[in-house]
């Protein structure tokens, strides 16, 4: 067998791209991200104000990062001092907003939707991969959705309790 024959055989038996066997999984995760992103963007569209909990601080970080010429960015609430808090996530969403041509207030709300989509996708992927060894694709997908539900939606049941109370159910 000549060396050229081996190379020719290797070219014929080239492996398929790695993405083809997992196209269903990729499609499911992408769809989950898009749905979670759209759902949280819808929630933020109905209450876009940054007026409770730590949202004013978050928006200040976004504005400070956008206005800063150097890093670390200056703290807008403590003049002369840099932001003394981790701000990479704010920087990341701010840069995406800057590339999209959006002001910090809109980038903040879309950033929240993006983080929610990433949270559900990550929880799905973790639960799916823990169950994927069973070689039962749809069982692992179901477990992934349950994992995403438990992490991203059922972790805090206060919203459910508030809804029940608003509808006359005393809990």
Backbone torsions as a table, in degrees:
resi	resn	phi	psi	omega
1	UNK	NA	127.5	-178.1
2	UNK	-83.5	153.5	179.1
3	UNK	-57.2	-33.5	179.0
4	UNK	-66.0	-32.1	178.9
5	UNK	-64.4	-40.4	179.9
6	UNK	-65.1	-41.0	179.5
7	UNK	-66.0	-38.3	179.3
8	UNK	-66.4	-40.1	178.1
9	UNK	-65.6	-37.5	179.2
10	UNK	-66.6	-36.3	179.9
11	UNK	-68.4	-35.2	-179.5
12	UNK	-71.5	-39.2	-176.7
13	UNK	-96.6	34.5	-179.2
14	UNK	-63.7	140.7	-179.4
15	UNK	-67.8	152.3	176.3
16	UNK	-71.1	153.2	176.3
17	UNK	-58.1	144.1	-175.2
18	UNK	-65.1	-20.8	-176.0
19	UNK	-75.8	-26.1	-175.9
20	UNK	-61.3	-45.8	-178.9
21	UNK	-65.6	-22.0	-175.0
22	UNK	-111.6	25.5	-176.8
23	UNK	-64.2	-33.9	179.2
24	UNK	-65.6	-43.4	179.2
25	UNK	-62.2	-46.0	-179.5
26	UNK	-61.6	-43.6	179.2
27	UNK	-62.0	-42.2	179.8
28	UNK	-64.2	-44.9	-179.3
29	UNK	-66.0	-42.3	178.5
30	UNK	-63.2	-42.5	178.3
31	UNK	-63.8	-41.3	177.2
32	UNK	-60.9	-44.2	179.0
33	UNK	-61.4	-47.3	-177.8
34	UNK	-62.0	-43.5	179.8
35	UNK	-66.0	-42.5	178.8
36	UNK	-65.8	-42.4	177.8
37	UNK	-59.7	-48.3	-178.7
38	UNK	-64.0	-39.8	-179.8
39	UNK	-64.2	-45.7	-178.6
40	UNK	-73.7	-31.3	174.6
41	UNK	-64.5	-36.7	176.7
42	UNK	-64.6	-43.3	177.8
43	UNK	-61.2	-47.0	-178.9
44	UNK	-67.8	-28.9	177.5
45	UNK	-66.6	-27.9	178.6
46	UNK	-88.1	-13.7	176.4
47	UNK	-148.6	71.4	-174.2
48	UNK	-80.1	-9.3	-175.1
49	UNK	-69.8	138.7	175.2
50	UNK	-96.3	74.9	-171.3
51	UNK	-126.8	13.0	178.4
52	UNK	-145.8	165.1	-175.0
53	UNK	47.1	-127.0	-176.4
54	UNK	-99.2	13.4	-178.7
55	UNK	-63.2	-38.7	176.0
56	UNK	-59.9	-39.3	177.5
57	UNK	-65.4	-41.7	178.9
58	UNK	-59.1	-46.0	-179.1
59	UNK	-67.7	-35.0	175.0
60	UNK	-61.9	-42.2	177.5
61	UNK	-60.8	-43.8	-179.9
62	UNK	-61.6	-44.5	179.5
63	UNK	-66.8	-40.6	179.8
64	UNK	-65.4	-41.5	178.6
65	UNK	-64.6	-41.4	-179.4
66	UNK	-65.3	-37.0	-176.5
67	UNK	-84.7	-16.3	-172.7
68	UNK	-75.0	138.5	174.7
69	UNK	-96.7	-16.6	179.4
70	UNK	-131.2	167.7	177.4
71	UNK	-124.6	141.8	3.8
72	UNK	-70.4	150.8	-179.2
73	UNK	-67.1	153.5	179.7
74	UNK	-76.0	142.0	178.1
75	UNK	-77.5	120.5	-178.3
76	UNK	-70.4	-20.8	-178.3
77	UNK	-97.6	-11.3	-179.5
78	UNK	-133.4	82.2	-171.7
79	UNK	-54.4	136.2	177.5
80	UNK	87.6	-1.5	-178.9
81	UNK	-121.7	146.9	175.6
82	UNK	-78.2	163.5	174.8
83	UNK	-62.4	122.2	-179.3
84	UNK	-105.3	61.8	-177.1
85	UNK	-157.9	153.4	178.4
86	UNK	-69.7	133.1	-172.3
87	UNK	-132.0	15.0	-177.3
88	UNK	-63.1	-41.5	178.7
89	UNK	-62.3	-39.1	177.4
90	UNK	-66.6	-41.6	178.5
91	UNK	-61.7	-44.4	-178.1
92	UNK	-60.5	-51.0	-179.7
93	UNK	-67.7	-32.0	177.7
94	UNK	-65.9	-40.8	179.8
95	UNK	-68.3	-37.7	175.4
96	UNK	-63.2	-43.5	177.3
97	UNK	-63.6	-38.1	178.4
98	UNK	-64.9	-43.7	178.2
99	UNK	-65.0	-31.1	179.0
100	UNK	-84.9	-4.7	179.4
101	UNK	74.8	28.5	-177.6
102	UNK	-105.4	143.8	175.5
103	UNK	-69.4	162.2	-177.3
104	UNK	-55.6	-35.4	-178.4
105	UNK	-63.9	-39.8	178.4
106	UNK	-76.0	-40.9	177.7
107	UNK	-60.9	-34.1	178.7
108	UNK	-63.6	-48.3	-179.4
109	UNK	-66.9	-40.3	176.4
110	UNK	-69.5	-32.1	175.5
111	UNK	-64.3	-39.4	176.2
112	UNK	-61.7	-41.3	178.2
113	UNK	-64.8	-38.9	178.7
114	UNK	-65.5	-43.4	179.0
115	UNK	-63.7	-36.5	178.3
116	UNK	-66.2	-42.7	176.8
117	UNK	-62.1	-40.8	177.8
118	UNK	-67.3	-37.5	177.9
119	UNK	-61.0	-50.2	-179.0
120	UNK	-65.9	-39.0	178.3
121	UNK	-64.2	-41.9	178.8
122	UNK	-66.2	-42.6	178.3
123	UNK	-65.3	-40.2	176.4
124	UNK	-60.6	-48.2	-178.1
125	UNK	-61.9	-39.8	179.0
126	UNK	-64.0	-50.2	-179.4
127	UNK	-65.2	-40.8	179.0
128	UNK	-59.9	-48.0	-177.0
129	UNK	-68.8	-28.5	174.4
130	UNK	-68.0	-30.4	-178.2
131	UNK	-98.0	-10.9	-174.1
132	UNK	-67.2	-21.3	-180.0
133	UNK	-64.2	-19.5	179.2
134	UNK	-71.3	-10.1	179.7
135	UNK	64.6	17.5	176.8
136	UNK	-111.2	99.0	-171.6
137	UNK	-56.7	-52.2	-174.0
138	UNK	-71.0	-28.4	174.4
139	UNK	-67.2	-40.8	177.7
140	UNK	-67.0	-37.6	177.0
141	UNK	-63.8	-44.4	177.5
142	UNK	-60.9	-42.9	176.5
143	UNK	-64.3	-35.5	176.5
144	UNK	-63.4	-42.6	178.0
145	UNK	-66.6	-38.3	176.6
146	UNK	-63.9	-41.8	177.4
147	UNK	-61.5	-44.1	178.4
148	UNK	-63.9	-40.7	178.0
149	UNK	-61.9	-45.8	-176.6
150	UNK	-67.8	-39.1	-178.5
151	UNK	-77.7	-46.2	-170.8
152	UNK	-92.6	-16.0	-174.6
153	UNK	-130.8	-39.4	-175.3
154	UNK	-95.2	-1.3	-177.9
155	UNK	-64.8	-31.3	178.6
156	UNK	-126.8	106.8	-176.1
157	UNK	-89.7	10.5	-179.8
158	UNK	-60.6	-38.5	178.6
159	UNK	-60.8	-41.1	176.7
160	UNK	-63.5	-42.9	178.8
161	UNK	-63.7	-40.3	177.7
162	UNK	-63.8	-41.7	179.6
163	UNK	-64.5	-44.1	178.3
164	UNK	-60.9	-43.9	179.8
165	UNK	-63.7	-41.8	179.6
166	UNK	-65.0	-23.8	179.5
167	UNK	-100.8	19.1	171.8
168	UNK	85.4	8.8	178.8
169	UNK	-95.5	117.9	179.1
170	UNK	-87.9	121.2	-179.1
171	UNK	-115.7	NA	NA
